[in-house]
Amino acid sequence: MIQVLMELSRSELHILDVYESEEYYRATVEPELEDGSTSPADVYVWKDEHKHLLDGEWIYEEWRQLHLHRWVERLSPDGAHPSGDLSN
């Protein structure tokens, strides 16, 4: 599943940075759109140093069944930012 979020504020980008944690880095790319034009976009890329954590093929449904509950426990009631601080 691909999710595209448009026109995010700095605060929202910060929340995503925290959510994606130290295992990813944010990079700017220029994807080609359906009409042939390009647009700058930020993507989160898995860091090579963490490849050893991947054991075989990553399957979303398997992750969901085995790990989703732990991931949800990391979230605060106020949103995706672990400290709940959405004002930055």
C-alpha positions in Angstrom: 0.0 0.0 0.0 1.3 3.4 -0.9 0.2 6.5 1.1 0.8 10.0 -0.3 0.5 13.0 2.1 0.5 16.4 0.5 1.6 19.8 1.8 2.7 18.8 5.3 3.8 21.4 7.8 7.2 21.3 9.5 5.4 20.0 12.6 3.8 17.2 10.7 7.1 16.2 9.1 8.7 16.2 12.6 6.0 13.8 13.8 6.7 11.5 10.8 10.5 11.7 11.5 9.9 10.6 15.1 7.5 7.9 14.0 9.9 6.4 11.4 12.6 6.4 14.1 16.3 6.0 13.6 15.9 3.0 11.3 15.0 5.3 8.4 16.2 8.5 6.9 14.2 11.0 4.9 15.3 11.7 1.4 14.0 14.1 -1.3 13.2 12.5 -4.7 11.6 13.7 -7.9 9.0 11.1 -8.9 7.4 11.3 -12.3 3.6 11.8 -12.1 1.0 10.3 -14.4 1.0 13.4 -16.6 4.7 13.2 -17.1 5.6 16.1 -14.8 7.8 15.7 -11.7 7.3 17.0 -8.2 9.7 17.0 -5.2 8.7 14.4 -2.6 10.1 13.2 0.6 10.4 9.4 1.2 11.6 7.4 4.1 14.4 4.9 3.3 15.4 2.0 5.4 19.1 2.4 6.4 21.5 -0.2 5.2 22.9 -0.7 8.7 19.6 -2.2 9.8 19.2 -4.7 6.9 20.2 -7.5 9.3 16.8 -7.0 11.1 15.0 -8.0 7.9 14.6 -11.8 7.8 13.4 -12.7 4.4 10.5 -11.1 2.6 8.5 -8.4 4.5 4.8 -9.3 4.3 2.4 -6.6 5.6 -0.3 -9.1 6.8 2.2 -11.1 8.7 3.6 -8.0 10.3 0.1 -6.9 11.2 -0.7 -10.1 12.9 2.6 -10.5 14.8 3.7 -6.9 15.5 0.9 -4.4 15.1 -0.1 -4.5 18.7 3.4 -3.6 19.9 3.6 -0.8 17.4 0.3 0.6 18.6 1.4 0.4 22.2 4.3 2.8 21.3 1.8 5.5 20.3 0.5 8.0 22.8 -3.2 8.8 23.1 -2.5 12.2 21.5 -1.1 10.9 18.2 1.9 9.4 16.6 4.5 11.5 18.4 5.7 9.3 21.4 5.7 12.3 23.8 2.3 13.5 22.5 3.8 16.9 21.8 2.3 18.1 18.5 3.3 21.7 18.9 6.8 21.6 17.5 
